[in-house]
Amino acid sequence: MFKRNELKSNSFLIAEVGQNHQGDLDLAIQYIREFASTGADAIKFQTRNNKYLFSDCAYNKSYNSENAFSDVYGQHREKLELDISWLPILKKECQDNGLKFMSTPFDEPSLEVLDEVGVDLYKIASFDVGNLPFINRVAKKGKPVVLSIGGGKIDQIRESVAVLNKHVDEIAILHCVSEYPCTHDRLGLNNIEVLAEEFPNCTIGLSDHFSGIESGPVAYMKGARVFEKHVTINRAWKGTDHSFALTRHGFRNFVRDIRRVPEMMPPKSTIDLGKESVFLKLGKSIVAGCDLKHGDELTLNNLSGKIFGEQFIPVRESNEIIGKTLNKDIKKGELIKRKDLT
């Protein structure tokens, strides 16, 4: 899945639903069905055990935000979670739609739940870069792993990858800037080349929170082959991730533009050059620039070009006939054909 040689000119696209399903199973299923038609390879959710993940103090603190689903932070988080009993349903829905089923475990109990359900691959969030005990637990599951590195320093990333390498053969490292949203001038896409050089045995990619799609093709040119992008069904819905996420149309274009990049690279065959329809219709053919006599030598000063209903000797091939001599008289403006040359 993430073997670097296998993704040399291909790409792997992840539609990150996150918690944009608003804790609604029907809406989560709708995401899978809608984004399956965009060219996505995987649909990703997030899995949390909030009472394990948050301390009592953090769980019970007041929460006052325009995006709040409760005025208590822990209850707000609970309203955004998928019931773990729904995960097998979502996995089957992904399978039925030809997609990989993927989730980010944010804590140890969630990891065990996902292991039991049988996800196709794991995501380690930027929050856990350098969290070696947790990364070790994820690695021991033996599944392909995607690691986002937002906020991570190079030594933390190295140690995280070293732990993964002990148990995992397929690792994707995603350049990420943990800003929500991330403006275009903060994307830092040159770091993709740094990661490719630092981790030659891993596949490098991009996870961005940028609201546009041009980051994808640019990142591909820098060497990214795995892409994760937040998606939504309605950018106006309440929630911090909806405003910068891509709708189905946007994500389809994101996928399209990335996958067009390798097709843009090969140069056109020289056999076809000059045979384009526009040149056959409007290309100039070589004519006499003045009255010419039998035996005259063709030079830069006595040739010109004119458009005819068909092409004869194209003006771009003048280098091939300059210096040759005529075997007949030709009046100014008349065609010069190869049979007229000695």
C-alpha positions as CSV (number, residue, x, y, z in Angstrom):
1,M,0.0,0.0,0.0
2,F,2.7,2.5,1.0
3,K,5.8,0.8,-0.5
4,R,7.8,3.6,-2.0
5,N,8.6,1.9,-5.3
6,E,5.0,0.9,-5.8
7,L,3.8,4.6,-5.4
8,K,6.6,6.0,-7.6
9,S,4.2,7.6,-10.1
10,N,0.9,6.7,-8.3
11,S,-0.8,8.3,-5.3
12,F,-3.0,7.3,-2.4
13,L,-5.8,9.7,-1.4
14,I,-7.5,9.7,2.0
15,A,-10.8,11.5,2.6
16,E,-10.6,12.6,6.2
17,V,-14.1,12.7,7.7
18,G,-12.7,13.1,11.2
19,Q,-15.7,14.1,13.3
20,N,-17.5,16.0,10.5
21,H,-20.2,13.2,10.7
22,Q,-21.5,15.1,13.8
23,G,-21.9,11.8,15.7
24,D,-24.6,10.5,13.2
25,L,-24.3,7.0,11.8
26,D,-26.4,7.8,8.7
27,L,-24.3,10.9,8.0
28,A,-21.1,8.8,8.4
29,I,-22.5,6.3,5.9
30,Q,-23.4,9.2,3.5
31,Y,-19.8,10.4,3.6
32,I,-18.5,7.0,2.6
33,R,-21.0,6.7,-0.3
34,E,-20.5,10.3,-1.6
35,F,-16.7,10.3,-1.4
36,A,-16.3,6.9,-2.9
37,S,-17.3,8.5,-6.2
38,T,-14.4,11.0,-6.0
39,G,-11.5,8.7,-6.5
40,A,-10.6,8.4,-2.8
41,D,-8.7,5.3,-1.8
42,A,-9.6,5.4,1.9
43,I,-12.1,7.0,4.2
44,K,-10.8,8.0,7.6
45,F,-12.6,8.6,10.9
46,Q,-11.3,9.3,14.4
47,T,-11.8,7.2,17.4
48,R,-11.7,8.4,21.0
49,N,-12.5,7.2,24.5
50,N,-13.0,10.7,25.9
51,K,-13.2,9.7,29.6
52,Y,-9.9,7.9,29.2
53,L,-8.3,10.5,27.0
54,F,-9.2,13.6,29.1
55,S,-8.6,14.1,32.8
56,D,-11.7,14.8,35.0
57,C,-10.7,18.5,35.0
58,A,-10.3,18.7,31.3
59,Y,-13.5,16.7,30.6
60,N,-15.7,18.8,32.9
61,K,-14.5,22.2,32.1
62,S,-16.8,24.8,30.7
63,Y,-16.9,25.3,27.0
64,N,-18.1,28.4,25.4
65,S,-17.7,28.4,21.6
66,E,-19.9,29.1,18.5
67,N,-19.0,25.5,17.5
68,A,-20.0,23.9,20.9
69,F,-22.5,21.0,21.0
70,S,-22.5,21.4,24.8
71,D,-21.4,23.9,27.4
72,V,-19.3,21.2,29.1
73,Y,-16.2,20.2,27.0
74,G,-16.4,16.5,27.6
75,Q,-20.0,16.3,26.7
76,H,-19.3,18.4,23.6
77,R,-16.7,15.8,22.5
78,E,-19.1,12.9,23.2
79,K,-21.7,14.3,20.8
80,L,-19.0,14.2,18.0
81,E,-18.1,10.6,18.5
82,L,-19.3,7.6,16.6
83,D,-20.6,4.8,18.8
84,I,-18.0,2.0,18.7
85,S,-20.8,-0.5,17.8
86,W,-21.1,1.4,14.5
87,L,-17.5,0.8,13.4
88,P,-18.2,-2.7,11.9
89,I,-21.0,-1.1,9.9
90,L,-18.8,1.6,8.6
91,K,-16.1,-0.9,7.7
92,K,-18.5,-3.0,5.7
93,E,-19.8,0.1,3.9
94,C,-16.2,1.0,3.0
95,Q,-15.6,-2.5,1.7
96,D,-18.8,-2.4,-0.4
97,N,-17.7,0.9,-1.9
98,G,-14.1,-0.3,-2.7
99,L,-12.5,1.8,0.0
100,K,-10.0,1.2,2.7
101,F,-11.4,1.7,6.2
102,M,-9.1,3.8,8.3
103,S,-9.2,5.5,11.7
104,T,-7.1,7.5,14.1
105,P,-7.0,6.0,17.6
106,F,-6.4,8.8,20.1
107,D,-5.9,6.5,23.1
108,E,-5.1,2.9,24.0
109,P,-8.7,1.7,24.5
110,S,-9.6,3.1,21.1
111,L,-6.7,1.3,19.5
112,E,-7.9,-2.0,20.9
113,V,-11.4,-1.4,19.6
114,L,-10.1,-0.6,16.1
115,D,-7.9,-3.7,16.3
116,E,-10.9,-5.8,17.1
117,V,-12.9,-4.3,14.3
118,G,-10.0,-4.8,11.8
119,V,-9.1,-1.5,10.2
120,D,-7.1,-1.6,7.0
121,L,-4.6,0.9,8.2
122,Y,-4.0,3.2,11.2
123,K,-3.3,6.9,11.4
124,I,-1.2,8.3,14.1
125,A,-2.1,12.0,14.7
126,S,0.3,14.8,15.0
127,F,-0.6,15.0,18.7
128,D,1.2,11.6,19.2
129,V,4.4,12.3,17.4
130,G,7.1,11.4,19.9
131,N,4.6,9.4,22.0
132,L,6.8,6.3,21.7
133,P,4.9,4.1,24.1
134,F,1.7,4.6,22.2
135,I,3.4,4.4,18.8
136,N,4.9,1.1,19.9
137,R,1.4,-0.2,20.7
138,V,0.1,0.9,17.3
139,A,3.1,-0.6,15.5
140,K,2.7,-4.0,17.2
141,K,-0.7,-4.4,15.4
142,G,1.3,-4.9,12.2
143,K,-0.9,-2.8,9.9
144,P,0.2,-0.1,7.6
145,V,0.6,3.2,9.4
146,V,0.2,6.8,8.3
147,L,2.1,9.3,10.6
148,S,1.3,13.0,10.5
149,I,4.1,15.2,11.9
150,G,2.5,18.6,12.6
151,G,4.4,20.2,15.4
152,G,7.0,17.5,15.5
153,K,10.7,18.2,15.7
154,I,13.1,16.1,13.6
155,D,14.5,14.1,16.5
156,Q,10.9,13.3,17.6
157,I,10.0,12.2,14.1
158,R,13.1,10.1,13.8
159,E,12.5,8.3,17.0
160,S,8.8,7.7,16.1
161,V,9.7,6.2,12.8
162,A,12.4,4.0,14.4
163,V,9.8,2.5,16.7
164,L,7.4,1.9,13.8
165,N,10.1,0.3,11.7
166,K,10.5,-2.5,14.3
167,H,7.0,-3.9,13.4
168,V,5.6,-2.2,10.3
169,D,6.7,-2.6,6.7
170,E,4.5,0.1,5.2
171,I,4.8,3.6,6.6
172,A,3.7,6.9,5.2
173,I,5.0,10.1,6.8
174,L,2.8,13.1,6.1
175,H,4.1,16.7,6.2
176,C,1.6,18.6,8.2
177,V,1.2,22.1,9.6
178,S,-1.1,22.0,12.6
179,E,-3.0,25.2,12.0
180,Y,-6.8,25.1,11.4
181,P,-7.1,26.5,8.8
182,C,-3.7,26.7,7.3
183,T,-3.1,29.6,5.0
184,H,-1.3,29.1,1.7
185,D,1.8,30.9,2.9
186,R,2.2,28.6,5.9
187,L,2.0,25.3,4.1
188,G,5.8,24.8,4.0
189,L,5.8,22.3,1.2
190,N,9.6,22.3,0.7
191,N,9.7,20.1,3.8
192,I,8.4,17.2,1.7
193,E,11.8,17.0,0.0
194,V,13.6,17.1,3.4
195,L,11.5,14.2,4.6
196,A,12.1,12.2,1.4
197,E,15.8,12.5,1.9
198,E,15.7,11.8,5.7
199,F,13.4,8.8,5.4
200,P,14.2,7.0,2.1
201,N,12.4,3.8,3.0
202,C,9.1,5.5,3.8
203,T,6.5,7.0,1.5
204,I,6.2,10.8,2.0
205,G,2.9,12.6,1.8
206,L,0.8,15.6,2.8
207,S,-1.9,16.3,5.3
208,D,-3.0,19.9,5.1
209,H,-5.8,22.0,6.5
210,F,-5.7,24.4,3.6
211,S,-9.0,25.2,2.0
212,G,-7.8,25.0,-1.6
213,I,-6.7,22.2,-3.9
214,E,-3.5,23.5,-5.5
215,S,-1.4,22.2,-2.6
216,G,-2.0,18.7,-3.9
217,P,-0.3,18.9,-7.3
218,V,2.5,21.1,-5.9
219,A,3.1,18.6,-3.1
220,Y,3.2,15.8,-5.7
221,M,5.9,17.6,-7.6
222,K,7.9,17.8,-4.4
223,G,7.6,14.1,-3.9
224,A,4.4,13.5,-1.9
225,R,2.5,10.3,-2.8
226,V,0.0,10.0,0.0
227,F,-2.6,12.8,0.6
228,E,-5.0,13.4,3.4
229,K,-7.6,16.1,3.1
230,H,-10.5,17.0,5.4
231,V,-13.9,16.6,3.7
232,T,-17.4,17.8,4.5
233,I,-20.9,17.6,3.0
234,N,-21.7,21.2,4.0
235,R,-19.0,23.8,4.8
236,A,-21.5,25.9,6.7
237,W,-22.3,23.3,9.3
238,K,-21.3,24.0,12.9
239,G,-17.8,22.6,13.8
240,T,-14.3,23.8,13.5
241,D,-13.3,21.5,10.6
242,H,-16.1,22.2,8.2
243,S,-15.0,25.6,7.0
244,F,-11.7,24.5,5.5
245,A,-12.7,21.0,4.4
246,L,-13.5,20.1,0.8
247,T,-16.9,19.2,-0.4
248,R,-17.4,16.2,-2.8
249,H,-16.8,18.5,-5.8
250,G,-13.7,20.0,-4.3
251,F,-12.2,16.7,-3.3
252,R,-12.9,15.2,-6.7
253,N,-10.9,18.0,-8.3
254,F,-8.2,17.6,-5.7
255,V,-7.9,13.9,-6.7
256,R,-8.1,14.7,-10.4
257,D,-5.4,17.3,-10.3
258,I,-3.0,15.2,-8.3
259,R,-3.4,12.2,-10.6
260,R,-3.0,14.4,-13.7
261,V,0.5,15.5,-12.6
262,P,2.4,12.4,-13.7
263,E,0.5,12.4,-17.0
264,M,1.7,16.0,-17.6
265,M,5.4,15.1,-17.4
266,P,6.4,13.0,-20.4
267,P,7.5,15.1,-23.4
268,K,5.6,14.9,-26.6
269,S,6.9,12.5,-29.2
270,T,9.1,14.3,-31.8
271,I,7.3,12.3,-34.4
272,D,4.2,14.3,-33.7
273,L,5.8,17.7,-33.5
274,G,4.7,20.1,-36.3
275,K,1.8,17.7,-37.3
276,E,-0.7,19.4,-34.9
277,S,-3.9,20.3,-36.6
278,V,-3.3,24.1,-36.1
279,F,-0.1,23.8,-38.1
280,L,-1.6,21.7,-40.8
281,K,-4.3,24.4,-41.2
282,L,-2.4,27.6,-40.6
283,G,1.3,26.7,-40.8
284,K,3.3,28.6,-43.4
285,S,5.0,26.9,-46.3
286,I,8.2,28.2,-47.9
287,V,7.8,30.4,-51.0
288,A,10.1,32.5,-53.1
289,G,10.7,35.9,-51.5
290,C,11.5,37.4,-54.9
291,D,11.7,36.2,-58.5
292,L,14.3,33.3,-58.6
293,K,16.1,31.7,-61.6
294,H,17.2,28.2,-62.4
295,G,20.5,27.7,-60.5
296,D,19.9,30.3,-57.9
297,E,21.0,29.4,-54.4
298,L,18.4,29.7,-51.6
299,T,19.4,32.1,-48.9
300,L,18.0,33.9,-45.8
301,N,17.3,36.9,-48.1
302,N,15.3,35.3,-50.9
303,L,12.8,33.1,-49.1
304,S,9.5,33.8,-47.4
305,G,6.4,32.0,-46.1
306,K,2.7,31.8,-47.0
307,I,-0.3,29.9,-45.8
308,F,-1.9,27.4,-48.3
309,G,-4.8,25.0,-48.1
310,E,-2.2,22.3,-47.2
311,Q,1.4,22.3,-46.0
312,F,4.3,21.8,-48.4
313,I,7.8,22.6,-47.0
314,P,7.1,24.1,-43.6
315,V,8.9,27.3,-42.8
316,R,10.4,25.7,-39.7
317,E,12.3,23.4,-42.1
318,S,14.0,26.3,-43.9
319,N,17.3,25.2,-42.4
320,E,17.1,22.0,-44.5
321,I,16.9,23.9,-47.9
322,I,19.0,27.0,-47.4
323,G,22.1,26.5,-49.4
324,K,20.4,24.3,-52.0
325,T,19.9,25.5,-55.6
326,L,16.9,25.6,-57.8
327,N,16.4,23.5,-60.9
328,K,13.7,25.8,-62.3
329,D,12.6,29.4,-62.4
330,I,10.1,30.4,-59.6
331,K,8.3,33.7,-59.4
332,K,7.9,35.7,-56.2
333,G,5.3,34.3,-53.9
334,E,5.2,30.9,-55.6
335,L,5.7,27.6,-53.7
336,I,9.1,26.0,-53.5
337,K,8.8,22.2,-53.5
338,R,11.5,19.7,-52.7
339,K,11.4,18.4,-56.3
340,D,12.5,21.9,-57.3
341,L,15.8,21.6,-55.4
342,T,19.1,20.3,-56.4
